């Protein structure tokens, strides 16, 4: 399972670790993903989403119905 947010599409960032000696090694910054279960009142069922903390705030702001509708419009299965 890849580390991408279902709502925002945010993925890991890549870069270098640079210590005091300036010897660079590759590293990655993972997204803060949470597995959340939301209830869809229009369909009478729950959906499970892997969302970042920013995605949780977007769902709180817009509502789960609007977010699921947007995901389906993009062609994602929910």
C-alpha distances in whole Angstrom, upper triangle without the diagonal:
4,7,9,11,12,16,17,14,14,12,13,17,18,22,24,25,29,31,35,35,34,31,28,25,22,19,16,16,13,13,15,12,13,12,16,18,20,23,24,28,29,27,27,24,21,17,14,13,10,13,15,18,20,18,20,23,23,22,25,27,27,26,23,25,25,22,20,23,22,19,20,23,20,19,16,15,16
4,6,9,11,14,14,11,11,9,10,13,15,18,21,22,26,29,32,33,31,29,26,22,19,16,13,14,11,11,13,11,13,13,16,19,21,24,25,29,29,28,29,25,22,19,16,13,10,12,13,17,18,16,18,21,21,21,24,26,25,25,23,25,24,21,20,23,21,18,20,22,19,18,15,16,17
4,7,10,12,12,9,8,6,7,11,13,17,19,20,24,26,30,31,29,28,24,21,18,15,12,11,7,7,9,7,10,11,15,17,20,23,24,28,29,28,28,25,22,18,15,12,9,10,10,13,14,14,16,18,18,19,22,23,23,23,21,24,23,19,19,22,20,17,20,22,19,19,16,17,17
4,6,9,8,6,6,5,7,11,14,18,21,22,26,28,32,33,31,30,26,23,20,17,13,12,9,7,10,8,11,12,14,17,18,21,22,26,26,26,27,24,21,17,14,11,8,8,8,12,12,11,14,16,16,16,19,20,20,20,18,21,20,16,16,19,17,14,17,18,15,16,13,15,15
4,6,6,5,5,7,10,13,16,20,23,24,28,30,34,35,33,32,29,26,23,20,16,14,11,8,9,7,9,10,11,14,15,18,19,23,23,23,24,21,18,15,12,8,6,5,6,9,9,7,10,13,12,12,15,17,16,17,15,17,17,13,13,16,14,12,15,17,14,15,12,14,13
4,6,6,8,10,13,16,20,23,27,28,31,34,37,39,37,36,32,30,26,23,20,18,15,12,12,10,10,10,11,13,13,16,16,20,20,19,21,18,15,12,10,7,6,6,8,11,11,8,10,13,12,11,15,16,15,15,12,14,14,10,10,13,11,8,11,13,11,12,9,10,10
4,6,8,11,15,17,21,24,27,29,32,35,38,40,37,37,33,31,28,25,21,19,16,13,13,11,12,12,12,13,13,16,15,19,19,19,21,19,16,13,12,8,8,6,8,10,9,6,8,10,8,8,12,13,12,12,10,12,11,7,9,11,9,7,11,12,11,12,10,12,11
4,5,9,12,14,18,21,25,26,29,32,35,37,34,34,30,29,25,22,19,16,14,11,12,11,13,14,14,17,16,19,19,22,23,23,24,22,20,17,15,12,10,8,8,10,8,6,10,11,9,10,14,14,13,14,13,15,14,10,12,14,11,10,14,14,12,14,12,15,14
4,6,10,12,16,19,23,25,28,31,34,35,33,32,28,26,23,20,17,15,13,10,12,11,13,14,16,18,18,21,21,24,25,24,26,24,21,17,16,12,10,9,9,12,11,9,13,14,12,14,17,17,17,18,16,18,16,13,14,16,13,11,14,15,12,13,11,14,14
4,7,9,13,16,19,21,24,27,30,32,29,29,25,23,20,17,13,11,10,7,10,10,13,15,16,19,20,23,23,27,27,27,29,26,23,20,17,14,11,9,8,11,9,9,13,14,13,15,18,18,18,19,18,21,19,15,17,19,16,14,18,18,15,17,15,17,18
4,7,10,13,17,19,22,25,28,29,27,26,22,20,16,14,10,9,7,6,10,10,13,15,17,20,22,25,26,29,30,29,31,28,25,21,19,15,12,11,9,13,12,12,15,17,16,18,21,21,22,23,21,24,22,19,20,22,19,17,20,21,17,19,16,19,19
4,7,10,13,15,18,21,25,26,23,22,19,16,13,10,6,5,5,6,9,10,14,17,19,23,24,28,29,32,33,33,34,31,27,24,21,18,14,13,11,14,14,15,17,19,19,21,23,24,25,26,24,27,26,22,23,25,23,20,24,24,21,22,20,22,22
4,7,10,12,15,19,22,23,20,20,16,14,11,9,6,5,7,8,12,14,17,20,23,26,27,31,32,35,36,36,37,34,31,27,25,21,18,16,14,16,16,17,20,21,21,23,25,26,26,28,27,29,28,24,26,28,25,23,26,27,23,25,23,25,26
4,7,10,13,16,20,20,17,16,13,11,7,6,4,6,9,11,15,17,20,23,26,29,31,34,35,39,40,39,40,37,34,31,28,24,21,20,17,19,19,21,23,24,25,27,29,29,30,32,31,33,32,28,29,31,28,26,29,30,26,27,26,28,29
4,7,9,13,16,17,14,13,9,8,6,6,6,8,11,14,17,20,23,26,29,32,34,38,39,42,43,43,44,41,37,34,31,28,24,23,20,22,22,23,26,27,27,30,31,32,33,34,34,36,35,31,33,35,32,30,33,33,30,31,29,32,32
4,6,10,13,13,10,9,6,5,5,6,8,10,14,17,19,22,26,28,31,35,37,41,42,45,46,46,47,44,40,37,34,31,27,26,23,24,25,27,29,30,30,33,34,35,36,38,37,40,38,35,36,38,35,33,36,37,33,35,33,35,36
4,6,10,11,9,8,6,5,6,6,9,11,14,17,19,22,26,29,32,35,37,41,43,46,47,47,48,45,41,38,34,31,28,27,24,25,25,28,29,30,31,34,35,36,37,39,38,41,40,36,38,40,37,35,39,39,36,37,35,37,37
4,7,8,5,6,5,7,9,10,13,14,18,21,23,26,29,32,35,39,41,44,46,49,51,50,51,48,44,41,38,35,31,30,27,27,28,30,32,33,34,36,37,38,40,41,41,44,42,39,41,43,40,38,42,42,39,40,38,40,41
4,5,5,6,7,9,12,12,15,16,20,23,24,27,30,34,37,40,42,46,48,51,53,52,53,50,46,43,40,37,33,32,29,29,30,33,34,34,36,39,39,40,42,43,43,46,45,42,43,46,43,41,45,45,42,43,41,43,43
4,5,8,10,12,15,16,19,20,23,26,27,31,34,37,40,44,46,49,51,54,56,56,56,53,50,47,43,40,37,35,32,32,33,36,37,37,39,41,42,43,45,46,46,49,48,45,47,49,46,44,48,48,45,47,45,47,47
4,6,9,11,15,16,20,21,25,28,30,33,36,39,42,46,48,51,53,57,58,58,58,55,51,48,45,42,38,37,34,35,35,38,39,40,41,44,45,45,47,49,48,51,50,47,48,51,48,46,49,50,46,48,46,48,48
4,6,9,12,14,18,19,23,26,28,31,34,37,40,44,46,50,51,55,56,56,56,53,50,47,43,40,36,35,32,33,33,36,38,38,39,42,43,43,45,47,46,49,48,44,46,48,45,43,47,47,43,45,43,45,46
4,7,10,13,16,19,22,25,27,30,33,36,40,43,45,49,51,54,55,55,55,52,49,45,42,39,35,35,32,33,33,35,38,38,39,42,43,44,45,47,46,49,47,44,45,47,45,43,46,46,43,44,42,44,44
4,7,9,13,15,19,22,25,27,31,33,36,40,42,46,47,51,52,51,52,49,45,42,39,36,32,31,29,30,30,32,34,35,36,38,40,40,42,43,43,45,44,40,42,44,41,39,42,42,39,40,38,40,41
4,7,10,13,16,20,22,25,28,31,34,37,40,43,45,48,49,49,49,46,43,39,36,33,29,29,26,28,29,30,32,34,34,37,38,39,40,41,40,43,42,38,39,42,39,37,40,40,37,38,36,37,38
4,7,11,13,17,20,22,25,28,31,34,36,40,41,45,46,45,46,43,39,36,33,30,26,26,23,25,26,27,30,31,31,33,35,36,37,38,37,40,39,35,36,38,35,33,36,37,33,34,32,34,35
4,7,10,13,16,18,22,24,27,31,33,37,38,42,43,42,43,40,36,33,30,27,23,22,20,22,22,24,26,27,28,30,32,33,34,35,34,37,36,32,33,35,33,31,34,34,31,32,30,31,32
4,6,10,13,15,18,21,24,27,29,33,34,38,39,38,39,36,33,29,26,23,19,19,16,18,19,20,22,24,25,26,28,29,30,31,30,33,32,28,29,32,29,27,30,31,28,28,26,28,28
4,7,9,12,15,18,21,25,27,31,32,35,37,36,37,34,30,27,24,21,17,16,13,15,15,17,19,20,21,23,25,26,27,28,27,30,29,26,27,30,27,25,28,29,26,27,25,27,27
4,6,8,12,15,18,21,23,27,29,32,34,33,33,30,27,24,20,17,13,13,10,12,14,15,17,18,19,21,23,24,25,26,24,27,27,23,24,27,25,22,26,27,24,25,22,24,23
4,6,9,12,15,18,20,24,25,29,30,30,30,27,24,21,18,14,11,9,7,9,10,11,13,15,16,17,19,20,21,22,21,24,23,19,21,24,21,19,23,24,21,23,20,21,21
4,7,10,13,16,18,22,24,27,29,29,29,26,22,19,16,13,10,8,5,6,9,10,11,13,15,16,17,19,20,21,20,23,23,19,20,24,22,20,23,25,23,24,21,22,21
4,7,9,13,15,19,21,24,26,25,25,22,19,16,13,10,6,5,4,7,9,9,10,13,14,14,16,18,19,19,17,20,21,17,18,21,20,17,21,23,21,21,18,19,17
4,6,10,12,16,18,22,24,23,23,20,16,14,10,8,6,5,6,7,10,9,9,12,14,13,14,17,18,17,16,19,20,16,17,20,20,18,20,23,21,22,18,18,16
4,7,10,14,16,19,21,20,20,17,13,10,7,6,5,6,9,10,13,11,10,14,15,13,15,18,19,17,14,18,19,16,15,19,19,17,19,22,21,21,17,16,14
4,6,10,13,16,18,17,17,14,10,8,6,5,6,7,10,10,13,10,9,12,13,11,12,16,16,14,11,15,16,14,13,17,18,16,18,21,20,20,17,16,13
4,7,10,13,15,14,13,10,6,6,4,6,9,10,13,14,16,13,11,14,15,12,13,17,16,13,11,13,16,14,13,16,17,16,17,20,21,20,17,15,12
4,7,9,12,12,11,9,5,5,6,8,11,11,14,14,16,13,11,13,13,10,11,14,13,10,7,10,13,11,10,14,15,14,16,19,19,19,16,15,11
4,6,9,9,7,6,4,6,9,11,14,15,18,18,19,16,14,16,16,12,13,16,14,11,8,9,13,12,11,14,16,15,16,19,20,20,18,16,12
4,6,6,6,6,6,7,11,12,16,16,19,20,20,17,15,17,16,12,13,16,14,10,7,7,10,11,9,11,14,14,14,16,18,18,16,14,11
4,5,5,7,9,11,14,16,19,20,22,23,23,20,18,19,18,14,15,17,15,11,9,8,12,13,12,13,16,17,16,19,21,21,20,18,14
4,6,8,10,12,16,17,21,21,24,24,24,21,20,21,19,16,17,18,15,12,10,8,11,13,11,11,15,16,15,17,19,19,18,17,14
4,6,8,10,14,16,20,21,24,25,25,21,20,22,21,17,19,20,18,14,12,10,13,14,11,12,16,15,14,17,19,18,17,15,12
4,7,10,14,16,20,21,24,25,26,22,21,23,22,18,19,21,19,15,13,12,15,16,14,15,18,18,17,20,22,21,20,17,14
4,7,10,13,17,18,22,23,24,20,19,21,20,17,18,21,19,15,12,12,15,15,13,15,18,17,16,19,21,20,18,15,11
4,7,10,13,15,18,19,21,17,16,19,18,14,16,19,18,14,11,12,15,14,12,14,17,15,16,19,20,19,16,14,10
4,6,10,12,16,17,18,15,14,17,16,13,15,18,16,13,10,11,14,12,9,13,15,12,13,17,17,16,13,11,7
4,7,9,13,15,16,13,12,16,16,13,15,18,17,15,11,13,16,13,11,15,16,13,14,18,18,17,13,11,8
4,6,10,12,13,10,10,13,13,11,14,16,16,14,11,13,14,11,10,14,14,11,13,16,15,15,12,11,8
4,7,10,12,9,10,13,13,12,15,17,17,16,13,16,17,13,13,16,16,13,15,18,17,17,13,13,11
4,7,8,5,6,10,10,9,12,14,14,14,12,15,15,12,12,16,15,12,16,18,16,17,14,15,13
4,5,5,6,9,10,11,12,14,15,15,14,18,17,14,15,18,17,15,19,20,18,20,17,18,16
4,5,5,7,9,10,11,13,14,15,15,18,18,15,17,20,18,17,21,22,21,23,20,21,19
4,5,5,6,9,10,11,12,14,14,17,16,13,16,18,16,16,20,20,19,21,19,21,19
4,5,5,6,9,10,10,11,11,14,13,10,12,15,13,12,16,17,16,18,16,17,15
4,5,5,6,9,10,10,10,13,13,10,13,16,15,14,18,19,19,20,18,18,16
4,5,5,6,9,10,11,14,13,11,14,17,16,16,19,20,20,22,20,21,19
4,5,5,6,8,9,12,10,8,12,13,12,13,16,17,17,19,17,19,17
4,5,5,5,5,9,8,6,9,12,11,12,15,16,16,18,16,17,14
4,6,6,7,11,11,10,13,15,15,16,18,20,20,22,20,21,18
4,6,9,11,10,10,13,15,14,16,18,19,20,22,21,22,19
4,7,8,6,7,10,11,11,13,15,16,17,19,18,19,17
4,6,6,6,9,10,11,13,15,16,17,19,18,18,15
4,6,5,6,8,10,10,12,14,15,17,15,15,12
4,6,5,6,9,10,11,12,14,16,14,14,11
4,6,5,6,9,10,11,13,14,14,15,13
4,5,5,6,9,10,11,13,11,12,10
4,5,5,6,9,10,11,9,9,7
4,5,5,6,9,10,10,11,9
4,5,5,6,9,9,11,10
4,5,5,7,6,8,7
4,5,5,5,6,7
4,5,7,10,11
4,6,9,11
4,7,9
4,6
4
